[in-house]
Amino acid sequence: MKELHELLGDNVESQMQALFASIFVVQNRFQTAYGKEHGELTAKQWLMLFFIKTCPEPHTLTKVGSYMGCSRQNAKQLATVLTKKGLVRLEQGAKNSLNIELTEKAAKSLARMSARHLEVLSLLFSDFKAEEILALSHLYTKLYTGVERIEALSKESLAN
């Protein structure tokens, strides 16, 4: 990505374009590497299991999808695949919601992957100092805020 940043120049607008492109490149590269590392789960499937495990209950498809940054329909498609793999179960919740819960098989799978996952995180962030990780986390929060503004603009455009 260094080449892209150099190619586009060092003005702020060019660097924003390079950063924007970099987000997609990093995502693609990570998903490819993750798929090779964890053949049993895709990165998105792991992400869904992660949010089910860590987010407060009830784990509705709508809430889990929101945490993942995807629609309820996309969350349901992922959940259907994970159900077929025996990793989650879907249950009718309150007010026509659909709850998603981890199975024992998922808990065992996540526990088995845990040590390797920590190793991957260590590799990913090995060039960062602790304060840089905290700064990046803070900057990502600002990036999420920007994404929320774009989502609001998209909703506004659809309404007109």
C-alpha positions in Angstrom: 0.0 0.0 0.0 3.0 2.3 0.4 3.2 2.4 -3.4 -0.4 3.6 -3.6 0.2 6.3 -1.1 3.3 7.5 -3.0 1.5 7.2 -6.4 -1.4 9.4 -5.3 0.8 12.1 -3.7 1.0 13.5 -0.2 -1.8 16.0 -0.2 -4.7 15.3 2.1 -7.3 14.5 -0.5 -5.0 11.9 -2.2 -4.2 10.3 1.1 -7.9 10.0 1.9 -8.4 8.2 -1.4 -5.5 5.9 -0.6 -6.8 5.2 2.8 -10.3 4.5 1.4 -8.9 2.1 -1.1 -6.6 0.5 1.5 -9.6 -0.4 3.7 -10.9 -2.7 0.9 -7.5 -4.1 0.1 -6.8 -5.0 3.7 -10.2 -6.6 4.0 -9.7 -8.7 0.9 -6.2 -9.8 1.9 -7.3 -10.6 5.4 -10.3 -12.6 4.2 -8.1 -14.6 1.8 -5.5 -15.3 4.5 -8.2 -16.1 7.1 -9.8 -18.6 4.7 -6.5 -20.4 4.2 -5.8 -20.4 7.9 -9.3 -21.5 9.1 -10.8 -23.7 6.4 -13.8 -24.6 8.5 -15.1 -21.0 8.8 -15.0 -17.9 6.7 -14.0 -14.6 8.3 -17.6 -13.4 8.2 -18.8 -16.6 9.8 -16.2 -16.2 12.6 -17.3 -12.6 13.0 -20.9 -13.6 13.5 -19.8 -16.2 16.1 -17.7 -13.6 17.8 -20.5 -11.1 18.1 -23.0 -13.8 19.3 -20.4 -14.7 22.0 -19.5 -11.2 23.1 -22.6 -9.0 22.7 -25.3 -8.6 25.3 -28.4 -10.8 25.1 -30.8 -11.2 23.5 -28.9 -12.1 20.3 -31.4 -11.2 17.7 -30.5 -11.5 14.0 -31.1 -7.7 13.7 -28.8 -6.8 16.5 -26.0 -9.2 15.5 -26.3 -8.0 11.9 -26.1 -4.4 13.1 -22.9 -5.2 15.0 -21.5 -6.8 11.9 -22.5 -3.9 9.8 -24.8 -5.9 7.6 -28.6 -6.2 7.1 -30.8 -8.7 8.9 -31.2 -10.5 5.6 -27.4 -10.9 5.2 -27.2 -12.0 8.9 -29.9 -14.6 8.3 -28.0 -16.0 5.3 -24.8 -16.4 7.4 -26.9 -17.8 10.3 -28.4 -20.4 7.9 -25.0 -21.6 6.8 -23.8 -21.7 10.5 -27.0 -23.6 11.4 -26.2 -26.3 8.8 -22.7 -26.6 10.2 -24.3 -27.1 13.6 -22.7 -24.0 15.1 -25.8 -21.9 15.9 -29.4 -22.5 16.5 -32.2 -20.1 15.6 -35.1 -19.6 18.1 -38.2 -17.5 17.9 -37.8 -14.5 20.2 -40.1 -11.7 21.5 -42.1 -9.6 19.1 -41.4 -11.7 16.0 -37.6 -11.4 16.4 -35.4 -14.3 15.6 -32.7 -15.1 18.2 -29.4 -16.8 17.3 -27.4 -18.8 19.9 -24.2 -20.7 19.8 -24.2 -24.4 20.1 -21.9 -26.5 22.2 -20.1 -27.4 18.9 -19.5 -23.7 18.3 -18.2 -23.1 21.8 -15.7 -26.0 21.4 -14.7 -24.7 17.9 -14.1 -21.2 19.2 -12.1 -22.5 22.2 -10.0 -24.6 19.8 -9.3 -21.6 17.6 -8.6 -19.3 20.5 -4.8 -19.8 20.9 -4.3 -19.6 17.1 -6.4 -16.5 16.9 -4.2 -14.8 19.6 -1.2 -15.8 17.5 -2.7 -14.2 14.4 -3.5 -11.0 16.3 0.1 -10.9 17.6 1.4 -11.1 14.0 -1.1 -8.5 12.8 -0.1 -6.0 15.4 3.5 -6.9 16.0 4.8 -3.6 14.5 2.6 -1.5 16.8 3.4 -0.2 20.2 0.6 -0.4 22.8 -0.1 3.3 22.5 -0.3 3.0 18.7 -3.0 0.2 19.0 -5.0 2.5 21.4 -4.6 5.4 18.9 -5.7 3.3 16.0 -8.7 2.1 18.0 -9.6 5.8 18.7 -9.1 6.7 15.0 -11.3 3.7 13.9 -14.0 5.1 16.2 -13.8 8.3 14.2 -13.9 6.4 11.0 -17.1 4.6 12.1 -18.6 8.0 12.9 -17.8 9.0 9.3 -19.5 5.8 8.0 -22.6 6.7 10.0 -22.7 10.1 8.3 -22.5 8.4 4.9 -25.2 5.9 5.9 -27.4 8.9 6.9 -26.7 10.6 3.6 -27.7 7.4 1.7 -31.0 7.2 3.6 -31.6 10.8 2.8 -30.9 10.3 -0.9 -33.3 7.3 -0.9 -36.0 9.4 0.7 -35.8 12.0 -2.0 
